[in-house]
């Protein structure tokens, strides 16, 4: 006689978040949404500045204006400072986000991490494959295979804000986790594939600086006046080493502690992220967009985007590759694991969110500059392709999300409902006896008030000729 089998627990894919995770995600996405709107405005301003005949020359003049200490190899153009300097802040925040996900978020649990990691990997592999096949068929350059692999979470959230669609928190968290994993692999791509020559002395200096940074953190040394100058030195050494300078930002972000200790309300990583994220989303990324998105959008240039294999591969990679990759990775994970899609969502929701992830902007523009840096014309055309591909992906996502907007609104209202006014949404208190007792008192008070109102109404009808009679309270 065999022993009875223990029933296996079925995990929900894209299920409701825990309350602390939901609160953290909401705070993070609120800042990213504001930053995304600023990013959108900066991109539009760049396009106008670079295409209005009377302003075009000034855009080029400002973008190519050089300043900085040349003696240490840092006499850079404004556009270069934006790409290598300011974006280090963006990648610093990305490093903190990744560290937090690994030690306190969804990526901490290997079973829960499988879905976003597989979806993100498929969402990067499929666009790269689409780009490669397009360029093999059209005899184009394979250098830009990595351009359509990135997702811009800020731009995606800005689109949601503009079209007035609210995704349920589970989908938003999944999109954010996707973007974090996406950023990690984009960083690895930049470090591995876009490092030509190494200056070992500078790289050794950067590594020594990072070791000092880590040691100071371990010793509990505090003070911005210690860490900011050290971070600048590490960044400068990393830049001169030949490795892209933004890698320094990621490395320092990953070193911060993102777990709380006794007596701490927030970990140091969360505290610093809270301080730096507005600077990254509100200043660094929009300025990068301002000096990177200024490309020609004449009729001929737009036509060339769909005529050249390099640019067509970028557009198809973002619009088709991202959607198929993320949706396919999610479906395969649910199909071949014990997870099942949350009953609150449908596969149409996953497909719509996958198309939204096709908005690649910040990192895609950066990789485009690195991939085709020796060809100014092709670099500009690839940037135009990134903009057009992101716009098409945004339009497709808008149409798909609008079809489900009523459902999303009901889900969001349910997540926010707090009838007992204790500051905790009711959906998180269904297993709490105290919540049900509070709700019983509330309903009893409401019932008593309605009985009082009914009695007053009955007395009022009895005093009116032709009102309610004595028999069965029917009209006389």
C-alpha positions as MATLAB code, in Angstrom:
seq = 'XXXXXXXXXXXXXXXXXXXXXXXXXXXXXXXXXXXXXXXXXXXXXXXXXXXXXXXXXXXXXXXXXXXXXXXXXXXXXXXXXXXXXXXXXXXXXXXXXXXXXXXXXXXXXXXXXXXXXXXXXXXXXXXXXXXXXXXXXXXXXXXXXXXXXXXXXXXXXXXXXXXXXXXXXXXXXXXXXXXXXXXXXXXXXXXXXXXXXXXXXXXXXXXXXXXXXXXXXXXXXXXXXXXXXXXXXXXXXXXXXXXXXXXXXXXXXXXXXXXXXXXXXXXXXXXXXXXXXXXXXXXXXXXXXXXXXXXXXXXXXXXXXXXXXXXXXXXXXXXXXXXXXXXXXXXXXXXXXXXXXXXXXXXXXXXXXXXXXXXXXXXXXXXXXXXXXXXXXXXXXXXXXXXXXXXXXXXXXXXXXXXXXXXXXXXXXXXXXXXXXXXXXXXXXXXXXXXXXXXXXXXXXXXXXXXXXXXXXXXXXXXXXXXXXXXXXXXX';
ca = [
       0.000    0.000    0.000;
       1.499    3.312   -1.103;
       1.441    6.408    1.062;
      -0.953    9.157   -0.061;
       0.658   11.844   -2.159;
       1.140   15.251   -0.660;
      -0.768   17.754   -2.805;
       1.585   20.071   -4.637;
       1.212   23.787   -4.088;
       0.330   25.647   -7.260;
       2.037   29.022   -7.479;
       0.269   31.937   -9.066;
       2.103   33.685  -11.866;
       1.565   37.454  -11.710;
      -0.472   37.090   -8.517;
      -1.158   39.818   -5.975;
       1.940   41.275   -4.312;
       2.584   41.298   -0.597;
       1.695   44.605    1.047;
       5.319   45.738    1.738;
       6.359   44.847   -1.817;
       3.310   46.620   -3.238;
       4.107   49.752   -1.212;
       7.742   49.779   -2.354;
       6.785   49.187   -5.990;
       4.182   51.959   -5.867;
       6.704   54.471   -4.490;
       9.363   53.497   -7.026;
       7.004   53.598   -9.982;
       5.569   56.952   -8.928;
       9.010   58.537   -9.272;
       9.702   56.662  -12.504;
       6.390   57.853  -13.960;
       7.238   61.503  -13.280;
      10.713   60.909  -14.687;
       9.196   59.192  -17.710;
       7.019   62.202  -18.491;
      10.105   64.437  -18.239;
      11.947   61.968  -20.479;
       9.144   62.158  -23.030;
       9.221   65.968  -22.960;
      13.023   65.961  -23.315;
      12.819   63.662  -26.359;
      10.235   65.916  -28.006;
      12.340   69.001  -27.198;
      15.420   67.322  -28.699;
      13.578   66.498  -31.919;
      12.266   70.044  -32.252;
      15.631   71.599  -31.401;
      17.459   69.399  -33.927;
      14.933   69.795  -36.757;
      13.695   73.397  -36.663;
      15.889   75.143  -39.282;
      16.673   78.162  -37.123;
      17.674   76.051  -34.128;
      19.464   73.072  -35.691;
      22.893   74.702  -35.704;
      22.680   75.677  -32.039;
      21.746   72.097  -31.084;
      24.862   70.752  -32.770;
      26.992   73.515  -31.257;
      25.825   72.812  -27.714;
      25.989   69.013  -28.113;
      29.572   69.117  -29.369;
      30.837   71.773  -26.950;
      33.810   70.311  -25.027;
      34.777   71.003  -21.440;
      36.538   69.208  -18.595;
      40.111   68.496  -17.462;
      41.936   67.281  -20.560;
      45.045   66.336  -18.574;
      43.225   63.310  -17.158;
      41.371   62.471  -20.369;
      38.074   64.071  -19.417;
      37.761   66.918  -21.930;
      34.405   65.626  -23.223;
      31.527   67.013  -25.253;
      28.220   67.862  -23.583;
      26.586   64.843  -25.255;
      29.465   62.655  -24.065;
      29.156   63.913  -20.481;
      25.424   63.121  -20.599;
      25.991   59.587  -21.919;
      28.977   58.609  -19.778;
      28.571   60.854  -16.749;
      24.905   61.440  -16.018;
      23.865   57.933  -17.046;
      26.172   56.590  -14.340;
      23.482   57.822  -11.895;
      20.833   55.888  -13.812;
      22.914   52.711  -13.661;
      23.735   53.342   -9.993;
      19.998   53.244   -9.232;
      19.670   50.168  -11.485;
      22.400   48.469   -9.427;
      20.555   49.204   -6.170;
      17.290   47.923   -7.661;
      18.968   44.735   -8.784;
      20.595   44.202   -5.363;
      17.267   44.744   -3.624;
      15.486   42.323   -5.959;
      18.171   39.718   -5.277;
      18.085   39.970   -1.468;
      14.581   41.206   -0.624;
      12.419   41.158   -3.770;
      11.058   38.657   -6.274;
      14.488   37.453   -7.384;
      15.326   36.268   -3.843;
      13.136   33.177   -4.240;
      14.474   31.023   -7.112;
      10.987   29.651   -7.855;
       9.484   33.123   -8.080;
      12.508   34.456   -9.974;
      12.192   31.951  -12.809;
       9.301   33.772  -14.490;
      10.739   37.328  -14.749;
      14.258   36.067  -15.523;
      13.137   33.719  -18.315;
      10.758   36.355  -19.687;
      13.510   38.997  -19.647;
      16.065   36.676  -21.285;
      13.601   35.673  -23.999;
      12.669   39.349  -24.331;
      16.315   40.132  -25.115;
      17.155   37.059  -27.207;
      14.165   37.380  -29.543;
      14.853   41.031  -30.581;
      18.540   40.195  -31.114;
      17.503   37.231  -33.275;
      15.006   39.329  -35.261;
      17.677   41.982  -35.864;
      20.260   39.374  -36.896;
      17.922   37.583  -39.324;
      16.826   40.897  -40.859;
      20.429   41.953  -41.455;
      21.538   38.553  -42.732;
      18.703   38.674  -45.252;
      19.515   42.269  -46.252;
      23.332   42.063  -46.102;
      23.413   44.604  -43.284;
      25.751   45.079  -40.335;
      25.369   42.758  -37.344;
      26.994   45.302  -34.992;
      23.651   46.605  -33.765;
      22.206   43.284  -32.601;
      22.017   44.546  -29.004;
      20.223   47.826  -29.773;
      16.611   46.497  -29.598;
      17.206   44.317  -26.528;
      16.559   46.991  -23.861;
      13.286   48.071  -22.214;
      12.853   51.609  -20.902;
      10.637   51.362  -17.811;
      10.372   55.149  -17.373;
       9.201   55.702  -20.950;
       6.719   52.806  -20.646;
       5.250   54.279  -17.456;
       5.056   57.701  -19.094;
       2.962   56.159  -21.873;
       0.663   54.640  -19.251;
       0.339   58.039  -17.569;
      -0.396   59.836  -20.836;
      -3.049   57.353  -22.037;
      -4.645   57.166  -18.598;
      -4.357   53.402  -18.155;
      -3.631   51.872  -14.767;
      -2.093   48.423  -14.807;
      -2.762   46.223  -11.767;
       0.145   46.244   -9.328;
       1.168   42.663  -10.233;
       1.673   43.607  -13.893;
       3.498   46.804  -12.956;
       5.805   44.888  -10.608;
       6.456   42.301  -13.323;
       7.291   45.092  -15.772;
       9.680   46.671  -13.245;
      11.390   43.350  -12.473;
      11.719   42.678  -16.196;
      13.372   46.056  -16.623;
      15.779   45.388  -13.727;
      16.895   42.038  -15.207;
      16.966   43.689  -18.628;
      19.277   46.406  -17.288;
      21.581   43.783  -15.745;
      22.090   41.988  -19.045;
      22.370   45.299  -20.925;
      25.184   46.231  -18.543;
      26.916   42.900  -19.223;
      26.505   43.428  -22.981;
      28.057   46.905  -22.741;
      30.945   45.646  -20.587;
      31.709   42.553  -22.697;
      30.951   43.558  -26.271;
      31.725   47.287  -26.300;
      35.112   47.350  -24.609;
      37.814   47.678  -27.276;
      41.088   48.489  -25.539;
      41.857   48.181  -21.850;
      44.079   50.466  -19.825;
      45.039   47.998  -17.113;
      46.520   50.669  -14.809;
      43.285   52.696  -14.827;
      41.179   49.521  -14.493;
      43.293   48.436  -11.523;
      42.822   51.862   -9.956;
      39.052   51.635  -10.447;
      39.035   48.172   -8.867;
      41.056   49.486   -5.905;
      38.631   52.389   -5.527;
      35.680   49.982   -5.538;
      37.422   47.892   -2.880;
      37.828   51.004   -0.685;
      34.163   51.903   -1.328;
      33.089   48.404   -0.222;
      35.357   48.487    2.850;
      33.982   51.861    3.983;
      30.446   50.512    3.642;
      31.327   47.411    5.653;
      32.878   49.567    8.407;
      29.713   51.674    8.561;
      31.440   54.925    7.592;
      28.883   57.634    6.841;
      29.002   60.984    5.107;
      28.346   62.095    1.540;
      31.621   64.050    1.618;
      33.449   60.697    1.764;
      31.523   58.718   -0.819;
      30.795   61.313   -3.519;
      34.472   62.293   -4.140;
      35.433   58.594   -4.061;
      32.652   57.772   -6.531;
      33.855   60.501   -8.912;
      37.418   59.124   -8.773;
      36.179   55.562   -9.433;
      34.063   56.807  -12.353;
      36.996   58.740  -13.893;
      39.317   55.737  -13.599;
      36.694   53.434  -15.090;
      36.187   55.839  -17.988;
      39.925   55.934  -18.721;
      40.205   52.157  -18.430;
      38.276   51.602  -21.667;
      35.328   49.951  -19.895;
      32.164   52.026  -20.228;
      32.041   54.416  -17.280;
      28.447   53.556  -16.341;
      29.708   50.160  -15.132;
      31.176   52.016  -12.133;
      27.687   53.177  -11.169;
      26.299   49.647  -11.309;
      29.178   48.230   -9.269;
      28.735   50.798   -6.495;
      24.955   50.265   -6.456;
      25.410   46.508   -6.039;
      27.672   47.061   -3.013;
      25.040   48.825   -0.927;
      23.260   46.834    1.758;
      19.568   46.375    0.905;
      18.428   44.393    3.952;
      17.260   45.979    7.197;
      18.825   45.375   10.574;
      17.327   45.697   14.032;
      16.158   49.243   14.652;
      16.208   50.191   10.942;
      13.040   51.156    9.157;
      14.766   51.194    5.762;
      18.004   49.665    4.556;
      20.868   51.991    3.495;
      20.320   50.948   -0.126;
      16.637   51.877   -0.042;
      17.437   55.184    1.700;
      20.087   56.170   -0.864;
      17.894   55.009   -3.754;
      15.099   57.216   -2.400;
      17.490   60.181   -2.473;
      19.156   59.487   -5.837;
      16.224   58.172   -7.894;
      14.589   61.635   -8.344;
      17.967   62.998   -9.501;
      18.364   60.106  -11.934;
      14.802   60.096  -13.273;
      14.262   63.848  -13.160;
      17.632   65.165  -14.368;
      20.172   62.600  -15.596;
      17.980   60.573  -17.963;
      16.052   63.548  -19.445;
      19.337   65.384  -20.140;
      20.733   62.272  -21.794;
      17.594   62.111  -23.943;
      17.902   65.792  -24.810;
      21.389   65.325  -26.262;
      20.872   61.853  -27.745;
      17.406   61.959  -29.325;
      18.077   64.973  -31.561;
      18.038   63.208  -34.941;
      16.777   64.265  -38.367;
      13.177   63.221  -39.021;
      12.810   64.430  -42.598;
      10.703   62.378  -44.997;
      13.800   60.858  -46.581;
      15.300   59.912  -43.218;
      12.065   58.262  -42.101;
      11.894   56.342  -45.360;
      15.469   55.131  -44.882;
      14.528   53.622  -41.522;
      12.370   51.041  -43.287;
      14.744   50.658  -46.238;
      18.025   49.801  -44.496;
      18.420   46.398  -42.804;
      20.158   47.877  -39.723;
      17.353   50.307  -38.941;
      14.546   47.957  -40.017;
      16.069   45.293  -37.746;
      15.914   47.701  -34.794;
      12.255   48.563  -35.445;
      11.206   44.937  -35.911;
      13.277   43.883  -32.915;
      11.493   46.339  -30.624;
       7.973   45.885  -31.980;
       7.923   42.181  -32.882;
      10.894   40.641  -31.079;
      10.190   42.123  -27.636;
       6.497   41.191  -27.719;
       7.032   37.633  -28.897;
      10.034   37.109  -26.611;
       8.447   38.272  -23.353;
       5.046   36.720  -24.056;
       6.634   33.474  -25.228;
       8.993   33.321  -22.246;
       6.106   33.889  -19.832;
       3.888   31.286  -21.508;
       6.647   28.678  -21.613;
       7.487   29.229  -17.933;
       3.853   28.814  -16.868;
       3.412   25.851  -19.221;
       6.417   23.881  -17.988;
       6.393   24.736  -14.259;
       3.823   24.374  -11.497;
       2.821   28.007  -11.792;
      -0.478   29.116  -13.252;
      -1.632   32.524  -14.359;
      -3.535   34.493  -11.718;
      -7.295   34.187  -12.209;
      -7.528   37.996  -12.130;
      -5.576   38.243  -15.409;
      -5.767   36.786  -18.907;
      -3.080   36.012  -21.464;
      -4.274   39.062  -23.396;
      -2.974   41.170  -20.497;
       0.453   39.526  -20.706;
       0.553   40.125  -24.460;
      -0.370   43.811  -24.040;
       2.292   44.284  -21.360;
       4.826   42.503  -23.576;
       4.145   44.990  -26.361;
       4.576   47.835  -23.871;
       8.044   46.461  -23.037;
       8.967   47.082  -26.668;
       9.549   50.707  -25.739;
      13.326   50.854  -25.726;
      14.835   54.291  -25.366;
      17.597   55.220  -22.919;
      19.775   52.094  -23.024;
      18.892   51.413  -26.685;
      20.129   54.873  -27.663;
      23.295   54.339  -25.626;
      24.024   50.946  -27.224;
      23.279   52.433  -30.657;
      25.947   55.089  -30.075;
      28.439   52.445  -28.952;
      27.675   50.008  -31.777;
      27.929   52.491  -34.641;
      30.171   55.143  -33.103;
      32.423   55.234  -36.161;
      29.565   56.031  -38.556;
      27.820   59.298  -37.684;
      25.129   58.922  -40.364;
      24.215   55.349  -39.416;
      24.257   56.256  -35.713;
      21.663   58.962  -36.368;
      19.548   56.578  -38.454;
      19.669   53.892  -35.747;
      18.579   56.473  -33.172;
      15.667   57.395  -35.437;
      14.828   53.684  -35.684;
      14.807   53.407  -31.877;
      12.403   56.356  -31.660;
      10.114   54.999  -34.388;
      10.159   51.457  -33.012;
       9.368   52.726  -29.517;
       6.546   54.890  -30.881;
       5.004   51.963  -32.784;
       5.314   49.722  -29.709;
       3.666   52.441  -27.587;
       0.760   52.780  -30.048;
       0.231   49.012  -30.207;
       0.325   48.747  -26.404;
      -2.107   51.663  -26.094;
      -4.690   49.957  -28.304;
      -4.324   46.620  -26.530;
      -4.410   48.089  -23.018;
      -7.409   50.301  -23.779;
      -9.421   47.167  -24.652;
      -8.886   45.917  -21.086;
      -8.965   49.285  -19.326;
     -12.326   48.739  -17.597;
     -11.057   45.475  -16.150;
      -7.838   47.131  -14.956;
      -9.806   49.946  -13.345;
     -11.915   47.487  -11.352;
      -8.824   45.569  -10.240;
      -7.075   48.784   -9.152;
     -10.164   49.947   -7.242;
     -10.314   46.586   -5.477;
      -6.623   46.836   -4.566;
      -7.136   50.348   -3.149;
     -10.438   49.813   -1.286;
     -10.114   50.434    2.471;
     -13.633   50.384    3.953;
     -12.489   50.121    7.574;
     -10.139   53.110    7.077;
      -7.167   51.514    8.825;
      -4.693   52.418    6.079;
      -4.417   48.820    4.791;
      -6.310   47.771    1.643;
      -9.088   45.314    2.458;
      -7.784   42.604    0.098;
      -4.783   42.170    2.404;
      -6.917   41.632    5.524;
      -9.254   38.825    4.489;
      -7.537   36.421    6.893;
      -7.520   38.863    9.819;
     -10.369   38.287   12.367;
     -10.007   41.838   13.702;
     -10.750   43.204   10.217;
     -13.991   41.219    9.970;
     -15.047   42.368   13.459;
     -14.409   45.996   12.460;
     -16.431   45.498    9.272;
     -19.268   43.888   11.277;
     -19.410   46.966   13.541;
     -19.412   49.256   10.494;
     -22.253   47.314    8.849;
     -24.215   47.189   12.109;
     -23.959   50.975   12.441;
     -25.043   51.366    8.821;
     -27.930   48.940    9.355;
     -29.078   50.853   12.465;
     -28.920   54.126   10.530;
     -30.980   52.655    7.675;
     -33.567   51.292   10.164;
     -33.845   54.764   11.691;
     -34.293   56.353    8.280;
     -36.893   53.717    7.322;
     -38.871   54.437   10.514;
     -38.818   58.172    9.809;
     -39.928   57.582    6.249;
     -42.774   55.340    7.440;
     -43.978   57.990    9.913;
     -43.838   60.610    7.202;
     -45.943   58.498    4.838;
     -48.490   57.769    7.569;
     -49.061   61.497    8.116;
     -49.704   62.171    4.412;
     -53.306   61.544    3.168;
     -53.223   58.739    0.626;
     -49.891   57.550    1.992;
     -49.046   54.116    3.336;
     -51.992   52.342    4.999;
     -52.014   50.131    8.029;
     -52.456   46.940    6.023;
     -49.181   45.607    4.780;
     -47.833   49.136    4.354;
     -49.509   49.254    0.937;
     -50.866   52.491   -0.574;
     -54.419   53.208    0.542;
];
